[in-house]
Amino acid sequence: MQLIHCPLLRVLVISLVGVIPATSAIASSQKGCDKKLESQSLDQPEPKDWAGLYRLFKKFGVCDDGAIGEGFSEDVAQLFSKQWTHLDTFSRLATADKAFEQFVLRHIDATLSEDELKGMIENSTSHCPTKEKRLCSLVKSKAMDGLDELRKAPK
């Protein structure tokens, strides 16, 4: 790491790199994601609609970390791409369960491709249903943040 010249800062970064995975493992086990549930979640087919994602969230949301979390991000991206015309369904589910809304928004991130993020921005800007302005604004904001983070990442 050429950017870290200060020895103290270097030690801090190395310490954090070692602590974060351990913390994630502890948090995951505390949330109730055991190996069996983790394995089951990896065997699930991709959700075809928002209700399908909601079912996965309710059953496997406690396993939202690592590869499973990245899979959830990809599911969210696909649904925003292929199910945009059914944004009202997501809106109803999100209104009834704010944790689901936060879960979906959290998965609009830099693990997605630039094209996926740009598609969300385009849909939320140019194809937002009148009743969904708040939700479109949230999606657009998260997609723009993800795109900014993606562009800042070293290549």
BAFI-3210 file (N, C-alpha, C; in Angstrom, 3 decimals, decimal comma, padded with zeros to 6 digits):
// residues 155
n [1|2|3|4|5|6|7|8|9|10|11|12|13|14|15|16|17|18|19|20|21|22|23|24|25|26|27|28|29|30|31|32|33|34|35|36|37|38|39|40|41|42|43|44|45|46|47|48|49|50|51|52|53|54|55|56|57|58|59|60|61|62|63|64|65|66|67|68|69|70|71|72|73|74|75|76|77|78|79|80|81|82|83|84|85|86|87|88|89|90|91|92|93|94|95|96|97|98|99|100|101|102|103|104|105|106|107|108|109|110|111|112|113|114|115|116|117|118|119|120|121|122|123|124|125|126|127|128|129|130|131|132|133|134|135|136|137|138|139|140|141|142|143|144|145|146|147|148|149|150|151|152|153|154|155]
n.u [000,836|001,042|000,027|-000,110|001,932|002,633|003,728|002,121|-000,470|-000,489|-000,390|-002,841|-004,645|-004,033|-004,795|-007,561|-008,359|-008,034|-009,869|-012,441|-013,467|-013,732|-015,533|-017,744|-018,320|-019,032|-021,250|-022,923|-023,420|-024,683|-027,011|-028,417|-027,851|-027,122|-024,976|-026,556|-028,829|-027,512|-026,485|-028,893|-029,896|-028,167|-028,917|-031,284|-033,539|-033,299|-035,294|-038,360|-040,006|-041,066|-042,438|-041,340|-038,684|-039,198|-040,080|-037,663|-036,113|-037,461|-037,035|-034,255|-032,897|-031,341|-028,940|-027,543|-024,814|-021,477|-021,093|-023,772|-025,026|-024,094|-025,408|-028,051|-027,901|-027,581|-030,023|-031,780|-030,961|-031,677|-034,453|-035,191|-034,517|-035,988|-038,550|-039,527|-041,912|-043,590|-043,235|-044,997|-045,751|-043,425|-043,396|-045,742|-045,034|-042,771|-043,858|-045,442|-043,506|-040,902|-038,317|-037,816|-037,812|-035,493|-033,620|-033,692|-032,894|-030,353|-029,027|-028,580|-025,826|-022,191|-021,390|-022,768|-023,039|-021,882|-023,676|-026,048|-026,531|-026,754|-029,044|-030,976|-030,924|-031,804|-034,420|-035,594|-035,557|-036,714|-038,907|-040,640|-043,398|-046,203|-047,220|-045,067|-042,912|-041,309|-040,083|-038,737|-036,933|-035,346|-034,247|-032,868|-030,977|-029,486|-028,481|-026,924|-025,038|-023,830|-022,773|-020,955|-019,183|-018,293|-016,933|-014,859|-013,357|-010,283|-008,813]
n.v [-001,178|001,831|004,273|004,591|006,010|006,673|004,974|004,416|004,773|002,745|000,460|000,728|000,433|-002,206|-003,522|-002,997|-004,333|-006,939|-007,098|-006,507|-008,746|-010,675|-009,418|-009,304|-012,023|-012,660|-010,953|-012,036|-014,617|-013,926|-012,821|-014,984|-016,546|-019,531|-022,228|-024,029|-022,524|-020,578|-022,140|-023,031|-020,597|-019,961|-021,776|-020,939|-019,994|-017,138|-014,334|-013,671|-011,549|-008,687|-009,640|-012,167|-011,519|-010,338|-012,546|-014,008|-012,186|-012,179|-014,811|-015,299|-012,985|-012,569|-013,581|-011,774|-011,048|-010,953|-013,198|-013,843|-011,419|-009,951|-011,348|-010,679|-007,968|-008,120|-009,318|-007,242|-005,292|-006,557|-006,731|-004,020|-003,371|-005,159|-005,187|-002,638|-001,455|-002,444|-001,091|-000,157|-002,420|-003,054|-000,706|-000,955|-003,200|-002,156|-000,034|-001,377|-002,775|-001,417|-002,259|-003,905|-002,063|-000,588|-002,635|-003,231|-000,729|-000,546|-002,389|-001,239|-000,515|-000,172|-002,675|-003,356|-003,141|-000,449|000,038|-001,087|000,584|003,070|002,525|002,382|005,021|006,314|005,174|006,032|008,731|009,354|007,659|007,563|006,636|008,694|008,518|007,583|009,251|009,810|007,321|006,926|009,027|008,188|005,811|006,826|008,480|006,584|005,010|006,888|007,427|004,888|004,727|006,864|005,896|003,589|004,653|005,951|003,922|002,117|000,972]
n.w [000,000|-001,110|-000,494|002,215|004,296|006,867|009,716|012,003|011,036|009,152|010,802|012,079|009,905|009,116|011,445|011,471|009,147|009,946|012,034|011,028|009,389|011,470|013,164|011,440|011,183|013,816|014,151|012,207|013,217|015,561|014,641|013,833|011,593|010,728|009,551|008,106|007,340|005,866|003,774|002,630|001,733|-000,319|-002,207|-003,265|-005,892|-008,129|-007,301|-008,966|-008,838|-006,833|-004,590|-004,355|-003,691|-001,255|000,243|000,333|001,764|004,256|005,068|004,770|005,362|007,628|006,932|005,467|004,231|002,914|000,204|000,009|000,570|-001,636|-003,606|-002,972|-003,610|-006,370|-007,031|-006,319|-008,164|-010,580|-010,285|-010,135|-012,692|-014,397|-013,329|-013,064|-013,869|-012,026|-009,692|-007,830|-006,405|-004,970|-003,469|-001,884|-000,315|000,955|002,367|004,191|005,554|006,827|007,309|005,171|003,079|003,768|003,565|000,774|-000,293|000,834|-000,671|-003,083|-004,385|-004,657|-005,481|-007,642|-011,242|-013,353|-015,443|-014,408|-012,206|-013,518|-015,001|-012,972|-012,107|-014,426|-014,735|-012,318|-012,671|-015,214|-015,540|-013,383|-011,520|-010,754|-008,103|-006,713|-006,077|-003,771|-003,268|-005,712|-005,561|-003,413|-004,478|-006,674|-005,380|-003,862|-005,957|-007,303|-005,319|-005,172|-007,751|-007,698|-005,730|-007,008|-009,185|-007,900|-006,926|-006,936|-009,987]
ca.u [000,000|001,935|-000,623|000,015|003,329|002,782|003,716|000,983|-001,652|-000,358|-000,770|-004,284|-005,321|-003,853|-005,636|-008,961|-008,576|-008,166|-011,023|-013,715|-014,030|-014,123|-016,751|-018,827|-018,669|-019,744|-022,567|-023,727|-023,881|-025,594|-028,287|-029,130|-027,562|-026,242|-024,466|-027,664|-029,606|-026,636|-026,466|-030,216|-030,067|-027,378|-029,590|-032,560|-033,559|-033,456|-036,705|-038,894|-040,770|-040,822|-042,961|-040,346|-037,565|-039,669|-040,054|-036,260|-035,711|-038,033|-036,469|-032,794|-032,334|-030,336|-027,690|-027,202|-023,403|-020,597|-021,634|-025,239|-025,355|-023,875|-026,519|-029,218|-027,712|-027,855|-031,477|-032,379|-030,676|-032,482|-035,856|-035,365|-034,385|-037,033|-039,858|-039,766|-043,332|-044,300|-042,684|-046,067|-045,713|-042,346|-043,824|-046,693|-044,273|-041,883|-044,691|-045,878|-042,342|-039,812|-037,043|-037,634|-037,406|-034,091|-032,865|-033,587|-032,088|-028,976|-028,441|-028,239|-024,480|-021,087|-021,139|-023,499|-022,308|-022,182|-024,898|-027,195|-026,768|-027,255|-030,421|-031,824|-031,005|-032,661|-035,806|-036,126|-035,655|-037,574|-040,056|-041,162|-044,853|-046,573|-047,414|-043,854|-041,827|-040,410|-039,310|-037,838|-035,878|-034,456|-033,544|-031,917|-029,911|-028,644|-027,790|-025,890|-023,981|-023,131|-022,015|-019,816|-018,249|-017,731|-015,993|-013,705|-012,602|-009,101|-009,067]
ca.v [000,000|002,973|005,483|004,676|006,261|006,790|003,635|004,270|004,598|001,424|-000,502|000,879|-000,171|-003,659|-003,972|-002,958|-005,389|-008,184|-007,045|-006,439|-010,067|-011,325|-008,749|-009,737|-013,399|-012,622|-010,348|-012,975|-015,698|-013,347|-012,551|-016,233|-017,195|-020,675|-022,812|-024,649|-021,438|-019,990|-023,063|-022,975|-019,319|-020,006|-022,682|-020,359|-019,368|-015,689|-013,940|-013,190|-010,327|-008,079|-010,534|-013,224|-010,964|-010,138|-013,865|-014,310|-011,270|-012,643|-016,103|-015,335|-011,659|-012,640|-014,033|-010,700|-010,734|-011,630|-013,633|-013,782|-010,002|-009,565|-011,940|-009,829|-006,739|-008,449|-009,507|-005,907|-004,651|-007,195|-006,357|-002,630|-003,346|-005,919|-005,024|-001,225|-001,144|-002,935|-000,386|-000,037|-003,613|-002,810|000,379|-001,502|-004,035|-001,282|000,742|-002,293|-003,296|-000,458|-002,992|-004,371|-000,896|-000,316|-003,756|-003,030|000,464|-000,860|-003,221|-000,418|-000,181|-000,240|-004,035|-003,442|-002,595|000,930|000,009|-001,327|001,813|004,089|002,156|002,792|006,485|006,647|004,826|006,864|010,107|009,506|006,750|007,444|006,808|009,893|008,226|006,995|010,237|009,621|006,109|007,197|009,896|007,352|004,906|007,642|008,902|005,421|004,620|007,897|007,167|003,682|005,071|007,682|005,006|002,708|005,439|006,315|002,708|001,889|-000,003]
ca.w [000,000|-001,213|000,010|003,664|004,607|008,311|010,328|012,897|010,197|008,555|011,842|012,274|008,762|009,209|012,558|011,053|008,162|010,701|012,931|010,315|009,113|012,710|013,602|010,564|011,528|015,088|013,920|011,440|014,086|016,534|013,986|013,649|010,323|010,908|008,297|007,374|006,727|004,858|002,638|002,002|001,041|-001,551|-003,145|-003,689|-007,224|-008,130|-007,242|-010,245|-008,589|-005,523|-003,551|-004,206|-002,929|000,114|000,889|000,612|002,833|005,524|005,450|004,760|005,594|008,687|006,307|004,529|004,380|001,964|-001,086|000,074|000,437|-003,031|-004,357|-002,740|-004,396|-007,768|-007,124|-006,289|-009,452|-011,614|-010,116|-010,555|-014,148|-015,085|-012,691|-012,762|-014,065|-010,833|-008,543|-006,843|-005,561|-004,012|-002,594|-000,897|000,615|001,713|003,292|005,242|006,279|006,608|007,291|003,795|002,295|004,076|003,004|-000,670|-000,544|001,221|-001,723|-004,248|-003,928|-005,610|-005,972|-008,903|-012,382|-013,721|-016,250|-013,526|-011,434|-014,451|-015,322|-011,844|-012,145|-015,569|-014,412|-011,227|-013,164|-016,397|-015,573|-012,028|-011,387|-010,006|-006,678|-006,130|-006,119|-002,625|-003,500|-006,842|-005,059|-002,609|-005,388|-007,444|-004,480|-003,560|-007,190|-007,556|-004,333|-005,610|-008,953|-007,243|-005,050|-008,031|-009,995|-007,068|-006,582|-007,787|-011,049]
c.u [000,876|001,324|-000,432|001,494|003,573|002,704|002,509|-000,296|-001,650|-000,802|-002,276|-005,059|-005,218|-004,716|-007,093|-009,275|-008,755|-009,418|-012,345|-014,263|-014,489|-015,416|-017,939|-019,273|-019,453|-021,143|-023,471|-024,269|-024,857|-026,965|-029,068|-028,892|-026,581|-025,852|-025,582|-028,483|-028,796|-026,616|-027,800|-030,383|-029,321|-028,019|-030,895|-032,480|-033,705|-034,939|-037,150|-039,656|-040,476|-041,331|-041,975|-039,136|-037,968|-039,653|-038,610|-035,733|-036,212|-037,363|-034,955|-032,129|-031,275|-028,971|-027,134|-025,761|-022,625|-021,268|-023,158|-025,700|-025,170|-024,963|-027,794|-029,104|-028,035|-029,362|-032,191|-032,174|-031,549|-033,947|-036,097|-035,269|-035,607|-038,438|-040,173|-041,235|-044,183|-043,727|-043,735|-046,101|-044,612|-042,772|-044,780|-045,963|-043,393|-042,659|-045,119|-044,716|-041,133|-038,447|-036,767|-037,205|-035,923|-033,172|-032,634|-032,680|-030,612|-028,256|-028,290|-026,877|-023,436|-020,715|-021,852|-022,670|-022,725|-023,483|-026,141|-027,545|-027,310|-028,705|-031,386|-031,996|-031,947|-034,129|-036,385|-036,281|-036,731|-038,847|-040,665|-042,682|-045,164|-046,659|-046,134|-042,660|-040,824|-039,503|-038,314|-036,662|-034,860|-033,614|-032,484|-030,721|-028,950|-027,852|-026,681|-024,725|-023,154|-022,258|-020,787|-018,749|-017,543|-016,664|-014,743|-012,822|-011,392|-009,371|-007,948]
c.v [001,234|004,237|005,663|004,787|006,289|005,397|003,411|004,032|003,211|000,344|-000,458|000,208|-001,691|-004,225|-004,027|-004,057|-006,723|-008,228|-007,132|-007,817|-010,791|-010,727|-009,187|-011,141|-013,450|-012,061|-011,317|-014,074|-015,169|-013,107|-013,836|-016,910|-018,332|-021,251|-023,429|-023,586|-020,767|-020,850|-023,044|-021,695|-019,312|-020,884|-022,118|-019,808|-017,852|-015,347|-013,352|-011,881|-009,835|-008,963|-011,676|-012,739|-010,768|-011,462|-014,247|-013,445|-011,777|-013,934|-016,048|-013,982|-011,635|-013,069|-013,002|-010,239|-011,467|-011,958|-013,559|-012,338|-009,513|-010,143|-011,138|-008,538|-006,994|-008,679|-008,161|-005,215|-005,239|-006,802|-004,897|-002,499|-003,970|-005,692|-003,562|-000,864|-001,635|-002,317|-000,222|-001,244|-003,474|-001,753|-000,116|-002,343|-003,180|-000,440|-000,126|-002,764|-002,410|-001,142|-003,514|-003,211|-000,596|-001,393|-003,548|-001,841|000,226|-001,655|-002,508|000,154|-000,387|-001,653|-004,252|-002,828|-001,143|000,990|-000,201|-000,066|002,933|003,796|002,561|004,311|006,923|006,364|005,754|008,319|010,246|008,664|006,539|007,624|007,979|009,643|007,767|007,953|010,054|008,422|006,298|008,057|009,098|006,425|005,679|008,035|007,750|004,988|005,615|007,716|005,949|003,944|005,913|006,806|004,080|003,431|005,829|005,118|002,561|000,794|-000,969]
c.w [000,000|-000,628|001,506|004,016|006,104|008,950|011,240|012,107|009,560|009,547|012,065|011,149|008,821|010,325|012,159|010,057|008,865|011,543|012,183|009,977|010,379|013,238|012,763|010,907|012,823|014,890|013,187|012,340|015,127|015,924|013,727|012,320|010,566|009,547|007,462|006,639|005,617|003,596|001,885|001,197|-000,288|-002,621|-003,703|-005,111|-007,086|-008,062|-008,578|-010,092|-007,171|-004,390|-003,300|-003,415|-001,475|000,890|001,253|001,760|004,187|005,998|005,632|005,019|006,685|008,148|005,329|004,724|003,292|000,646|-001,102|-000,093|-000,984|-003,928|-004,191|-003,550|-005,861|-007,988|-007,175|-007,632|-010,557|-011,504|-010,500|-012,067|-014,832|-014,533|-012,363|-012,905|-012,886|-009,562|-007,442|-005,906|-004,519|-003,014|-001,513|000,149|001,525|002,723|004,471|006,112|005,970|006,597|005,884|002,896|002,519|003,509|001,503|-000,975|-000,212|000,120|-003,066|-003,906|-005,017|-006,025|-007,307|-010,023|-012,631|-014,526|-015,397|-012,748|-012,317|-014,840|-014,228|-011,831|-013,260|-015,250|-013,350|-011,643|-014,243|-016,389|-014,190|-012,024|-010,452|-008,502|-005,976|-006,105|-004,973|-002,851|-004,645|-006,400|-004,238|-003,489|-006,159|-006,586|-004,180|-004,794|-007,515|-006,576|-004,744|-006,818|-008,599|-006,592|-006,048|-008,846|-009,211|-006,750|-007,505|-008,804|-011,207]
res [m|q|l|i|h|c|p|l|l|r|v|l|v|i|s|l|v|g|v|i|p|a|t|s|a|i|a|s|s|q|k|g|c|d|k|k|l|e|s|q|s|l|d|q|p|e|p|k|d|w|a|g|l|y|r|l|f|k|k|f|g|v|c|d|d|g|a|i|g|e|g|f|s|e|d|v|a|q|l|f|s|k|q|w|t|h|l|d|t|f|s|r|l|a|t|a|d|k|a|f|e|q|f|v|l|r|h|i|d|a|t|l|s|e|d|e|l|k|g|m|i|e|n|s|t|s|h|c|p|t|k|e|k|r|l|c|s|l|v|k|s|k|a|m|d|g|l|d|e|l|r|k|a|p|k]
***
